[in-house]
Amino acid sequence: MGQVTHADIDHVLAILVKKEGSLTMLGRMGEKYDPFKVLISTILSARAKDEVTEILAEKLFEKYDTAEKLARAKQKDVIPIIKKIGFYNAKSKNIIETAKILVEKYGGRVPDTLEQLTELPGVGRKVANCVLVYAYKKDAIPVDIHVHRISNRLGWVKTKTPEETEKTLEKILPKKHWQAINDALVTHGKTICAPVSPWCSKCPIAKHCKRTGVVRSR
């Protein structure tokens, strides 16, 4: 971990951005959604597939496209819209409560600090950092399972949890890459660097990877 250099990181991320582009839901949503929709979509995306989340978020916003409208919603009306997403009881409650707080405490505006965001129901560090990056273009490092797994495989970090990975990446990653790393590594994780049996034979950054923890590959 101590041997990784800024030049190594620059090179790997440049390759991933050029070769694979972006296949992430948040990458797309950050371009077309306001902060409220980015926040609600990201809360809904926890432990759910992007493909499902994106479709159901669009349906939700057809009826509740502002914090004010969602704050007045009944849980029994929201659940049928997001039911296919999983954990819909908790998520429906969280997004309605979050909308109420946005209206009552922030005048309908989504806050733009980690501290304020993580006080909202259903918002942990990953969701908060996603909002900072994709809604506000602020420097933050959202760490999900893909970012955590690939950072360890590359040998950039040696960590047990996403929270540890975030803290370590903050120390070694040049700030110019903070907003890009989530999109780059999530896309790579979806296409090449699978959790089990990654496609090392066609990986564009294979020669830069220590393959830490890889037991079987294709």
C-alpha positions as CSV (number, residue, x, y, z in Angstrom):
1,M,0.0,0.0,0.0
2,G,2.8,2.4,0.9
3,Q,4.4,2.0,-2.6
4,V,1.5,3.3,-4.6
5,T,2.3,6.7,-6.2
6,H,0.3,9.5,-7.5
7,A,1.6,8.6,-11.0
8,D,0.3,5.1,-10.6
9,I,-3.1,6.3,-9.6
10,D,-3.2,8.9,-12.5
11,H,-2.3,6.2,-15.0
12,V,-4.9,3.7,-13.8
13,L,-7.8,6.1,-13.6
14,A,-6.9,7.6,-17.0
15,I,-7.0,4.2,-18.6
16,L,-10.4,3.3,-17.0
17,V,-12.0,6.6,-18.0
18,K,-10.8,6.3,-21.5
19,K,-11.4,2.6,-22.0
20,E,-14.7,2.0,-20.2
21,G,-16.3,5.4,-19.8
22,S,-19.3,5.5,-17.4
23,L,-22.0,2.9,-16.9
24,T,-23.2,4.2,-13.5
25,M,-26.7,5.3,-12.6
26,L,-25.4,8.2,-10.6
27,G,-23.1,9.3,-13.4
28,R,-26.2,9.7,-15.6
29,M,-28.4,11.2,-12.8
30,G,-25.8,13.7,-11.8
31,E,-26.2,15.2,-15.3
32,K,-30.0,15.4,-15.5
33,Y,-31.2,15.5,-11.8
34,D,-31.3,18.3,-9.3
35,P,-29.9,17.7,-5.8
36,F,-33.2,16.5,-4.4
37,K,-33.6,13.8,-7.0
38,V,-30.0,12.7,-6.7
39,L,-30.4,12.4,-2.9
40,I,-33.7,10.4,-3.1
41,S,-32.4,8.2,-5.9
42,T,-29.2,7.4,-3.9
43,I,-31.2,6.5,-0.8
44,L,-33.3,4.1,-2.9
45,S,-30.2,2.6,-4.5
46,A,-28.9,1.0,-1.3
47,R,-28.6,-2.8,-1.8
48,A,-30.5,-2.5,-5.1
49,K,-29.6,-2.9,-8.7
50,D,-29.1,0.4,-10.6
51,E,-31.3,-0.8,-13.4
52,V,-34.2,-1.2,-11.1
53,T,-33.6,1.9,-9.0
54,E,-33.4,4.1,-12.1
55,I,-36.7,3.0,-13.5
56,L,-38.5,3.2,-10.1
57,A,-37.0,6.6,-9.3
58,E,-38.3,8.0,-12.5
59,K,-41.8,6.7,-11.7
60,L,-41.6,8.2,-8.2
61,F,-40.6,11.6,-9.5
62,E,-43.5,11.7,-11.9
63,K,-45.7,12.1,-8.8
64,Y,-43.3,13.5,-6.2
65,D,-40.7,15.7,-8.0
66,T,-40.0,18.1,-5.1
67,A,-39.3,17.9,-1.4
68,E,-42.5,19.6,-0.7
69,K,-44.6,17.1,-2.6
70,L,-42.8,14.0,-1.1
71,A,-43.0,15.5,2.4
72,R,-46.8,15.4,2.1
73,A,-46.9,11.9,0.7
74,K,-48.4,8.9,2.5
75,Q,-46.2,5.8,2.9
76,K,-49.1,3.7,1.6
77,D,-49.0,5.6,-1.7
78,V,-45.2,5.5,-2.1
79,I,-44.7,1.8,-1.4
80,P,-46.5,0.6,-4.5
81,I,-44.2,2.7,-6.7
82,I,-40.9,1.5,-5.2
83,K,-42.0,-2.0,-4.1
84,K,-39.8,-3.9,-6.6
85,I,-36.7,-2.2,-5.2
86,G,-36.4,-4.2,-2.0
87,F,-36.4,-2.9,1.6
88,Y,-39.3,-0.7,0.5
89,N,-40.9,-0.3,3.9
90,A,-37.7,1.3,5.4
91,K,-36.9,3.2,2.2
92,S,-40.4,4.7,1.8
93,K,-40.3,5.8,5.4
94,N,-36.8,7.3,5.1
95,I,-37.4,9.3,1.9
96,I,-40.6,10.8,3.2
97,E,-39.0,11.7,6.6
98,T,-36.0,13.1,4.7
99,A,-38.3,15.3,2.5
100,K,-40.0,16.6,5.7
101,I,-36.7,17.6,7.2
102,L,-35.6,19.3,4.0
103,V,-38.7,21.3,4.0
104,E,-38.8,22.1,7.7
105,K,-35.1,22.7,8.3
106,Y,-33.7,23.7,5.0
107,G,-36.5,25.3,3.1
108,G,-36.7,22.5,0.7
109,R,-33.0,22.7,-0.2
110,V,-30.7,19.7,0.0
111,P,-27.7,20.5,2.3
112,D,-24.3,20.3,0.9
113,T,-22.1,19.2,3.8
114,L,-21.3,15.7,4.9
115,E,-22.4,16.5,8.5
116,Q,-25.8,17.8,7.5
117,L,-26.5,15.1,5.0
118,T,-25.6,12.2,7.3
119,E,-28.2,13.5,9.8
120,L,-31.0,12.7,7.3
121,P,-32.8,9.3,7.6
122,G,-31.3,6.6,5.4
123,V,-28.2,8.7,4.6
124,G,-24.8,7.2,5.5
125,R,-21.4,8.4,4.4
126,K,-21.6,6.7,1.0
127,V,-25.0,8.3,0.1
128,A,-23.8,11.7,1.5
129,N,-20.6,11.6,-0.5
130,C,-22.6,10.6,-3.7
131,V,-24.7,13.7,-3.2
132,L,-21.7,15.9,-2.7
133,V,-20.0,14.6,-5.9
134,Y,-22.9,14.1,-8.3
135,A,-25.3,16.9,-7.2
136,Y,-22.8,19.5,-6.1
137,K,-19.6,18.6,-7.9
138,K,-17.7,18.8,-4.5
139,D,-14.6,16.8,-3.7
140,A,-15.6,13.6,-1.9
141,I,-15.0,9.9,-2.2
142,P,-18.1,7.7,-2.3
143,V,-17.0,4.2,-1.4
144,D,-19.4,1.3,-2.2
145,I,-18.6,-2.4,-2.6
146,H,-17.0,-1.9,-6.0
147,V,-14.7,0.9,-4.9
148,H,-13.8,-1.0,-1.7
149,R,-13.1,-4.3,-3.5
150,I,-11.1,-2.8,-6.4
151,S,-9.0,-0.5,-4.3
152,N,-7.9,-3.5,-2.2
153,R,-7.3,-5.7,-5.3
154,L,-5.1,-3.0,-6.9
155,G,-3.1,-2.8,-3.7
156,W,-3.9,0.8,-3.1
157,V,-5.4,0.1,0.3
158,K,-5.4,-2.7,2.8
159,T,-8.7,-2.3,4.5
160,K,-11.6,-4.3,6.0
161,T,-14.6,-1.9,5.5
162,P,-15.7,0.7,3.1
163,E,-15.3,3.3,5.8
164,E,-11.7,2.4,6.3
165,T,-11.2,2.5,2.5
166,E,-12.6,6.0,2.3
167,K,-10.3,7.3,5.0
168,T,-7.3,5.7,3.4
169,L,-8.1,6.9,-0.1
170,E,-8.5,10.4,1.2
171,K,-4.8,10.2,2.3
172,I,-3.3,8.7,-0.9
173,L,-5.6,9.9,-3.7
174,P,-4.9,13.3,-5.3
175,K,-7.9,15.5,-4.9
176,K,-8.3,15.9,-8.6
177,H,-9.5,12.3,-8.7
178,W,-11.9,12.4,-5.8
179,Q,-15.0,13.2,-7.9
180,A,-14.0,10.6,-10.6
181,I,-13.0,7.5,-8.7
182,N,-16.5,6.2,-7.8
183,D,-17.7,6.4,-11.4
184,A,-14.5,4.8,-12.8
185,L,-14.3,1.9,-10.3
186,V,-18.0,1.2,-10.2
187,T,-18.1,0.9,-14.0
188,H,-15.0,-1.3,-13.9
189,G,-16.6,-3.5,-11.2
190,K,-19.7,-3.9,-13.3
191,T,-17.9,-4.9,-16.5
192,I,-14.5,-6.5,-15.7
193,C,-13.5,-6.6,-12.0
194,A,-16.4,-8.9,-10.8
195,P,-16.5,-10.0,-7.1
196,V,-15.9,-13.6,-8.0
197,S,-13.7,-14.7,-11.0
198,P,-12.9,-11.2,-12.4
199,W,-12.0,-10.9,-16.1
200,C,-8.3,-10.4,-15.6
201,S,-7.5,-11.7,-19.1
202,K,-9.2,-8.7,-20.7
203,C,-8.6,-6.1,-17.9
204,P,-7.1,-2.9,-19.3
205,I,-5.2,-2.3,-16.0
206,A,-4.1,-5.8,-15.3
207,K,-0.4,-5.0,-15.3
208,H,-1.0,-2.3,-12.7
209,C,-3.0,-4.6,-10.4
210,K,-1.6,-6.7,-7.5
211,R,-4.7,-9.0,-7.7
212,T,-4.9,-9.0,-3.9
213,G,-7.4,-11.6,-2.7
214,V,-8.1,-12.9,-6.2
215,V,-8.4,-16.7,-6.0
216,R,-9.9,-17.5,-9.4
217,S,-10.1,-15.4,-12.6
218,R,-11.0,-15.6,-16.2
